[in-house]
Amino acid sequence: MKITDLSVTLFKWEGIPTINYSPLSGKIGGESDLGLVTISTDEGVEGHAFLGSSSQPASLDANSLIKFVKPVLMGENPLNRERLWQNMNMVIRKSGIRVIGACDVALWDICGKIANMPIHQMLGSYRSEVRAYASSTVHQDPEVYANEAASMKSDGWTAYKIHPPTNPALDIECCRQIREAVGDDHTLMLDSTWAYDYPSAVRVGRAIQEMNYYWYEDPLADDDLYNYTKLRQQLHIPLMATEYSPGGFTAYAP
């Protein structure tokens, strides 16, 4: 089996609600475009994956996918996923991780269709269900967060994640009012969107772990591994972090 073509079909996405994910991201909404990535083979099996989001239109990545990644995949066996991923990673500076991720998903889609199995079984199924949580946009008023969290809880959500204003003192107050609004037994998480320096990260982390928050996400810049190591030593709350660190897991190698 060989890959014979790779294409991207763009679809206009309109009417996206305007939100503010973080103070640094600006307002997101209005319109964007999504891309459907298709990898075709000489045996008629096709793999598909989505590219793009409300904040990152697929049109930003479509050209680099065709120009830099398509030549890497053409004529190759789509079942050699690991080797193809390594080859695609060689052009990551030109193509970007979003493009490689979409192609990797499409290659897995081909594999699943050939095996007539869902991908979760091929990866080794464990859970029969996955817990979902509600997630906030950025507000400036602690009371708005508290009311939103209480409303989400009444709607049946069992957990709520906060994207705070990223002012440490205000963030702590937001977290405090949210905890009071939903009670001690409701699961809460804080996603600080890479906003703090080390002293602020320690300050906020100590405050929310005393409030029994479930996890503390992205308090520092992604590549600040030195201070993440120090932060881990100062806190017992689980840290969810460095999702965009250069080199991925290799950045943690001793």
Residue, then its C-alpha position, 0 to 999 in steps of 0.5 A: m500500500k502506498i500514499t498517492d495523494l494528500s489534500v486539504t478541503l477548506f470550509k468556512w466557519e461562521g457565527i463563532p461566539t466571541i470569547n476571550y481565552s486569555p489576556l494575551s490571545g485577544k478576542i476570538g470569534g466571528e469567523s474562521d475556517l476548518g480544513l479536512v485533511t485527506i490522505s489517499t492510497d493506491e488501494g482506495v482507503e482514505g484517512h481523514a482528519f480536521l485541521g484548524s480551530s476558531s483561533q487558528p484558521a486552517s488556511l494558515d497551515a494548508n499551504s505548508l502542509i501541501k508544500f512541505v509535508k506532502p512530499v514527505l508522505m507521497g509514495e510511502n506506506p501509510l502503516n509505517r506511522e512512527r517512521l512517517w511521524q519522525n520524517m514529518n518532524m524533520v520539517i516541523r520548523k517549516s510546517g508546524i506541529r498542527v499540520i503534523g498532528a492532522c496528518d498523523v491522525a489521518l494515518w491512524d484513520i487509515c490503519g483503523k479502517i484496514a483493521n476494521m477497528p476503532i482507534h481507541q482499541m488499537l491503542g489499547s482501550y481502558r475506559s468506557e467513558v470519559r468525564a467532561y468538565a465545563s471551562s470558562t472564558v476570561h472575566q474581570d469580576p469574581e462574582v461573574y465566575a462564581n455565578e457561572a460556576a454555580s450555573m454550570k453545576s446546576d446544569g449537571w457539570t461535575a467540574y469547572k475550569i477557570h481561565p482567570p484575569t491573570n492578575p495574581a491577587l484577583d485570580i486568588e479572589c476569583c478562585r475563592q469566590i468560586r469555591e464558596a459558590v459551588g461548595d467544597d465537594h465540587t471539582l475545580m481547576l485553574d488554567s493560568t495560561w502561562a501568565y505568571d512569573y515564579p513568585s506569583a506562580v508559587r503564591v497562587g498555587r499555595a492559595i488554590q491548593e488550600m482551597n482543594y483545587y484539583w489541578y493547576e494548569d500552565p502557571l509558567a511559560d512553556d519552556d520555563l522547565y527550571n522554574y517548573t521543577k522548583l514549583r513542583q518542589q513547593l506545591h503538592i497540587p498536581l501541575m498540568a503544564t508544558e503542553y507546547s514545550p519545544g521538543g515535547f517529552t525530549a525536553y525532560a531528558p536528563 
